[in-house]
Amino acid sequence: MGDSTMHYDIAIIGTGAGGGTLLHALAPTGKRILVLERGDYVPREKANWSTRAVNLEGRYNTKETWRDRDGQLLHPHTNYYVGGNTKFYGAALFRLRREDFGEIKHWGGVSPAWPIGYEDLEPYYTAAERLYHVHGERGEDPTDPLASAAYPHPPVSHEPRIQQLHDDMAGLGLHPFHVPLGVMLDEKNPRASRCLRCETCDGHPCLVSAKSDAQVVCVDPALQHSNVTLLTGAYVS
């Protein structure tokens, strides 16, 4: 719990990919940090790996309703937990391409150029890939932008059927590649590997904390610092 009489130097709203990563960077500074999170921790339970519970029953979805542009009610497929939506993402961690930072013309209008370029963010991408334990192989994807370092971990090997498709497409002159994945997997030493290569990674919370979500790799380590306070159930308006 946060102390209402305490003075904090920094307040961070949300513990997802943005707030959680920022917290991880600031926690060692010694500044008094208050983190406000609307949700709580995802319950660690068998239902984490149940596709029926997660996708059909919406066990972890918010129960609130939104309205669309026509004023009709809709039930958003989103979640409010420590770690944000990274608790449920598929751990695919791509870099934006250099072209993404420039002006892009779409059918519906023009997306203006960023005030910074890819080169400005490249060192931070490299640091983020280390933090989030990203597995991948530079040079496989022909659209991959230049990087100053290799991925910190080797690519996750394909399942047999995916490997067959990979080989067939490569034989046709295409360029299949391993998706950069943030998981705590050690294929050379499976007994020591946290990741089990389960079949319920994308869209599900990880029961064994092997997915590189913001709670596991950022928030929990940051809370080891005495200057960091996390307040859950805190709705900020």
N, C-alpha and C positions, 0 to 999 in steps of 0.2 A: 504494500500500500504506500501511496505517496503521502507525505506529511504536508498538510495545507499551510503550515507555518514555515516550511522550509523554503529557502531561496534557491532557485536553480539557475544555472548559467545558460543551459540549453534545454529546449523542449522539442521533442521529436514526435510528430503525429503519425502513427502507423508503424508497423513492424514488418512490412513486406520487403520486396526487392529494393525499394528506394530507402525507406526508413531504417530497415534492418542493416543494410550495408553501410549507411551513414553512421549508425550507432556503433558498428564494429570499428569504424575508422576513428571515431571520436572518444570511445571509451578509455583508451590509454592516456588521454591528455590530462586526466585529473579533474576536468571540469565536472561540476555537478549536473547530471543529465537526468531529466524526467522524460520517460517514454510513455505516451498515451496510446493505448490500444483498445479499439472498440470491442474486440472479441476476447476470448480466453484461449487456452491451449486446446488443440484438437485432442479429444479423448483417445487414449491408446487402448484399442480394443480390436477384437477379431473383425468387426465390421469395417475396419480400415481397408481390408483386402476383399471386401464383398462388393462385387459389381452391382448386385441387386440393391444393396443398401445405399451405395454411393450414387449410382446413376438413376435407378428406377424409383427408389424411395426418397432420394434427395436428403439423406440423413444429415449431411453437413451443410446443406444450402441454407442461406438466410431465409427466414419466413416472411420477411417484409415484402411489400408489393411496390412496384413503380408504375408510372404511367408513360405510355408512348406519346408520340407527337400528336396523336388524335385523341388523347385523353383516356385511352383504354388501359385497363389494368394489365400488368404483366408481372410474372414471377421471375426475377433475375436469377441467372445461374451464376451466383457469386457466393463468396464465403467470407466471414469475418472471424479470423483467428490469428493468434500470434504466428507470424511468418507470412501472413497475408495469403494471396492466391498462389504463392510459390509452394504452399503445402500440397497443392493439388496439380501443379503443372507437370509436364512430362520431362522436365529437366533438360530440354533442348536449349542451348545457349549459343546463339549465333551473334556475330558482330554485324552491325549495320555496314553496308557497302559504302565506298567513298561517294558514289553517285547519290546515295540517299541524303547526303548533307546539302546537295545543291537544289536549285529550283526544279521542281518536277511538275509537268503539265499532265493533268488527269482529265478524264471525260467531263467531270463535274466542276473543274476549276483548276487553280494553280496552287500547289503547295510551295510556299516561299522557302528560300534557302535558309539554312541555319546560320547563325552568326559565327559559328566555329566550324572547322572541318574535321574530317576523319583523323588527320594527323594529330590534332589537339587531344583527341580522346584515346588514341592508340595505347599510350602507356597505362591508362586506367583500365582498358580492356585486358591488357596483359595481367595486371594486378588482380582484376576480378576473376579471371580464369584460374589463377592460382588459388584464390580464396574459395571459389566454388568447385574446385577439384574437377575441372573440365577435361574430358577425354576426347581426343580427336587426332586428326592427321592433316598437317598443313599441305597444301598443294593438290589435294584430291579434288576439291571443289574449284572449278575454273573461275568462279565469281568471287572467290575468297579474297579479301583485301590483303595487302602486305602486312605482315606482323613482325614484331621485333624479337619474338621468341616462339619456340615450339609450344604446342599444348603441353601442360604439365604432366599429362598422363596419356598413355597410348589409346587408340580408338577402341571402343567396345566392339568385340568381335560379333559378326553377324550370326544369326541363327541359320541352320543349314538351308532352309528354303530361301531366306533372304540372300544368302551367299550365292545360291544358284542364280537368282534373279540379277544380282550384282554382276556375276560373270557373264551372263547372257547379254545384258545391256552394254557392258564394256566391249563385248565382242562385236556389237553393232556400231561401235564408235562413240557411244554415249559416255558420260562421265559420272557414274554413280559414286557417292561418297558416304563416309560414315558421318552421321549427325553428331555434332559436338554435344556431349552429354555431361551434365554435372551429377555424377554419382560416385559413391565411395566404394569402388569396385577394384579388386586385385585379382585378376585372372591368373596370374602366375602363382599365387598362393591362396587358393579358394578357401582354405580353412580359416585364414585370417581376414578374409574379405567380409566387410559389413554387408555389402550388397549381395543378395541371393539370386539376382536375375529373375525376380518373380514376374508374373504376367499382369500385375496390376500397379504399374508405375504411373502411367499417364492418367490423370484425372483422379487418382487416389492418394490419400496421405500414406506415407511410408511407415509401416508398423515397426520397422527395425531402425528407423532414423538413418537410412543409407542414402537417401536422396538429398542432394545439396540444396535444401530450402533455406530461406532466410532465418528461420528459427534455429535450425541445427547449426549452421555455419557462422551465423552472425549474432543473433540475439542471446542465445545461451552462453557463448563464450564472453560476450560483453557483460553479462550479469555477474560474472566472477569479479568484476571491478566494484569496489565498495561505493564508488561515486555514481553508479548507475542505478536508477529506480524505475521499475516497470509497473505501470498502473493499468490493469486489464479492466474490461467493462467500462471503459471511459469513452463516452460518445462526445465528440467535439463538433460543435455547430458554429 
